[in-house]
Every structure is written in C-alpha cells, then in structure tokens.
Amino acid sequence: ARRVQNTADHSDVVGSVSFADAALVQEAVGAAVAAQSLWDGTSAAQRAACLRRFADLLEANTAALMMLAVREAGKTLNNAVAEVREAVDFCRYYADEAEQTLPQDAKPLGTVAAISPWNFPLAIFVGEVAAALAAGNTVVAKPAEQTGLIAHYAVRLLHEAGVPPEALQLVLGAGDVGAALTQDTRINGVIFTGSTEVARLINQTLAKRSDNPVLIAETGGQNAMIADSTALAEQVCADVLNSAFDSAGQRCSALRILCVQEEVADRMVGMIKGAMNELCVGNPQQLNTDTGPVIDAEAQANLLAHIEKMKGSARACHQIRPSENAGNGTFVPPTLFELDNLDQLQREVFGPVLHVVRYRSDGLDDLISQINAKGYALTHGIHSRIDGTIEHIKSRIEAGNVYVNRNIVGAVVGVQPFGGHGLSGTGPKAGGPFYLQRLTRLPQWKVPHLSRIGQADETALKRLESLLHNLPLPQELKVRLAADLGTARILSLRGAEAVLAGPTGERNVLSWHAPGRVWLYGGDLAQGFAALIALAANGIRSVVESGHPLAAHAEQLGGLLEVHTRPEQSGIRHVAALSPLPAEYKQSLAASDGALIKVLPSENGLDIYQVFEEVSCSTNTTAAGGNASLMAMTDL
C-alpha cells in the first residue's frame, strides 16, 4: 500500500491506496465486459434513477468528500464545495439526457475506460463515469494516481446507489495501468482528461485497431484574455486573479496569458500586482486561504524551474510569498511575468503563473493570430465595452469556451458546456448535448432545441443541384441525392445558436464552428457526392485524393472541392471515412504532429453534426452598467 499525504502538510497522512498491475487490469476489464448485457438491459429510466440516487448520496456525504478534496488534492474550502456541486450537476444532467435525448433504441459502445485527472478528482471523475453509465456502457475507471481515495469513495457511493459492482470497476495506479487499460482490445471507448501528449499516445494505440474505438479527449490550453482600453480595470483585476490563481492555477481553463492594451497597461497591471499582494497562500483547510498547494513535488519542481527560467528573460516579475501557515507542503508562489511577446511562452504552464503582454490597438488582429498560432483552443476571455470589438474577437478567436466581461473558469454543467478543439481536445463538450450521444452507436446525432436555426449555403447547394443532373449515375440515385440537398438545408448548423438556461445577469449561448476542410476518403461517386452536399451546405470544402470519383468533377465544383495527392499531409484535421480507412493511414494520421485528427467512420453516410466544433459563449450582461434584458418587454 502507498501512503497518501496531505499536499499542504506532508505530516498528515490522509490514507493509503494499493495500485493495480496489468493482470488486475485485465481482470477488471473482463468483469466489465461480462456485465455489458446486464447493464445495457436496464432501461434509460432505471440508469437515470441510479444516477439521481448517487447525486443525493454525494450531497449527503458533502462534508467527507470536501475534506478528501482539501487534504488529498489541495482544494480550498470554496473549491471543495464547488467540486461536489459539479459532480452532482453532472449526474443529474446526464440522467436527464439519457431519458430525454437518447432514443430508446440507442445502443451503447460496450465497455468504456474512464481516465480522469487529479485537478478535479471528484467532478471530472464522476462526469466521465456517469456519462458512460447513463449511455448504457459498463466502465473501468482509472483516476489519477494522486487522487485514488476520493475516487474510491465515489465508486462506493455509486454501487450503493444501485450500479452493479460488475458494471463499474475501479483500478488505481500510474501511467502503466492507464496504458494497460487503453491497450486492451476489449475496450470500446476511452474518455480521457489530461495532457495533450498522453492523449496523443492513447490515440496512437487505438489507431492500431480495426474496430474504430471511440476517443473523447479533453486536454490543455494556452488560455488568453484580451482587455482593451475600455475595460473596467477593477473588474479585470478581480477576474484575472480568479482565473489565474484560484485552484493554484491548476485548471485546464485557467488564465495563462493576459493581453492588455498598452494605453491602460500600467494602471491595470499595477492594480493586479497590488491585489496579488493581498492573496493568502497556505493550508486550504483555513477559511482565509485563497491559493493552496500544487499537487505534488514533481509539479512544484517543474513550475519553479519555469519561474527561474522566465526571470532571466521576462521584462518584469512580480511574485508573492506563501503565508506563514503554508507548512510542509508543495507550494508555488503566485507569479506574474511581463513578456515582450508571446513567442517567449512555448508551452502550457499548469500552475499559478500569469504571463502579461501589451498590445497596440492597431495590432489586435496580429495578437489574435499569435494566440491562435499556439494551436490550443480551450478558453478565452474578452474584456471590452465595445460590442464591435467583442464580436470581432469572438469571430476570429479559436476557443471552445469564450467568456465576455467575466472570469474564464468555473464552467457550469449544461449552462456552459466545456471543452475545446485543436490541441485542446476532440470534443464533444462535457455537460453538453452531444456528449452522451458520442458514447453510443447512434448513426445520426440529435441536435438540441435551437434558438436560431442554421442557414445552409444556398449558392453552394444550387451549384451542386445543377451538377447533379449531369452525373453518370442511375436515376434512382439522383433522386436520392436530390433529397439529400433538402435534408442538408434542414440539418445545417451554419450560424445556428442554442440559448441555454442560466443565472440572471448572464447570457449563455451554444453555437457550432465548421472546420474549413474535411478529407473524404473512399466511397463511390454517389457516397462522395452525398457527403459533399452535407459539407458544402455548411461552408466546408471537401478534399479528395486524385483517384477519387469526385476528382473528375473538380473543375465544375470550383471552391467546393480540393484535389490533393496526399490529403493526410495537407493540414487536414477531419476525415470522413466513406470506406474503411486502412491501418497504415490511421496510424500515420495518429502519428502526425499538432491536433488529434478526427476520423469519422461514414460508410453508412456522414453525420454532419459530428464534424462541427462546439463553441460556448458566456456573457456577463450586467457589465455594461445594467442588465437590459431584465427590462425587456418580452420577458414580462
């Protein structure tokens, strides 16, 4: 057994855990696979009832769970409360989704591996497990090696709530246990939250298989906030401190880069430094603690090494010291660096370190391009009182979660569905309408109720309609493709929005971002043209190899189709496999640098919803001096 020490006080032993080995992992997977028919045989209502009972048990055990979060993971008391609340929210949200969104005949993937991180040891662990169970999958759960105690407590409550022990297996251990789990070919899907590097390794492992196991990966971010000269300095200050230093900066969504317009930078940065001096860094069991420890000695050493390196190259450094009650723990002092440019920051720094750059008002577009060039697309903050500036940044920034005139952390389940794209993950968003559907074998996803319906690209569809008449296809196939033109109009998410319920003073909107290009692999002319219709309707260019049946019509298709001798080397990030993708292609794509390439098995047709990237935007509607929506006649 291994001792688990309090991260803030190593003399406090929280408990002990026993790690699994490869043989035990195989045994756990075998038990979960054997229980598939048992759990899949329960109705969605029965599974939902289990999750709701579990949510009630979490609330009843809040005090014990809070203290585990504080002592094992270094959570402050405020964050520990939020941890339990988010876990409860996930359970109730996915219970509702199982009953209301999933069709009754939806088939689960089978057995899912849920690999969760230490920074949200209860909330993300429960979110992954609850989603997989709600969709009818059995689960083998592997929490981070640092936080096995709170995961074990949660699994015990899940079993008490009615989830059969065989259907939910818990294996504790380090990276070798996770590797053994993802390498087991009986696993039908993997949910992973952690580093981009480990997600890439898992993707490469799964790419060796012929049965297309599902991977949902939520990874890191180089999250930025842009504050222009109209932003209220006091509000920026409060939101920056919360976003950068709460949870000791150990959130995927935490603020890493603050970009301040140069005309107001001196005052704004000075205010932030002054507020930093008031932070209390110490034992999170104390009510007055603002920032607790980082998770372990390895994280502490990496962060301190980065701080020392940056002290030699940054324009300025401001750092506070841990409080006297910091004790014998793994603390890192909150630190602010002023940089000359973003090139000085090469990787994600997962801790209480904020990097500040100044920008000229006429350099806003260059700044956005530099942020996007980092390749991450998780969270982004905008502080401005100019609607045009806000809309311009929103239209150009690559981020899965955008926050306007507020902090950029603390996404609420079902209100701000969370997750990114690019180097930040695969989607779908946790706590969003597509997550459960990804964990089933549904051929066509169901879109949530839209506040604004999508508008298909009519110019593109009319061009395709004209070309359709001249295609060398039987009449019955032409009739079917003509129907696809109409279907594409109905299914389009181009410009669509769903306004989500949330607290007064906020407007939360879910929208969808189409990638610029999608590689169509394989398929005959009719299959290719059907996929081309779906993509073109949403403003997406199709890419095919020179030998593809569509390539012969490239001239008539103009900007709708691109012919490439090696599409896998053309910067593509989405592949619609109209025919099974050969193993060497899959492995080559998985080995490529940059964002994980999404391969969508589409032998039976392309589901256009799976191509889109979800974008959640949360706007503080009170920030401009009042909440005008409260006075709108439509709300009376």
Beta strands, then each sheet from edge to edge (+ up, - down):
strand 1: 2-5
strand 2: 13-17
strand 3: 111-115
strand 4: 138-142
strand 5: 168-170
strand 6: 189-193
strand 7: 214-218
strand 8: 224-227
strand 9: 257-261
strand 10: 316-319
strand 11: 335-338
strand 12: 353-359
strand 13: 376-377
strand 14: 379-383
strand 15: 401-404
strand 16: 421-422
strand 17: 497-500
strand 18: 506-513
strand 19: 517-521
strand 20: 541-544
strand 21: 561-563
strand 22: 574-577
strand 23: 598-601
strand 24: 613-620
sheet 1: 1+ 2-
sheet 2: 5+ 4+ 3+ 6+ 7+
sheet 3: 10+ 11- 12- 9- 8- 14- 15- 24- 18+ 17-
sheet 4: 13+ 16-
sheet 5: 21+ 20+ 19+ 22+ 23+
end
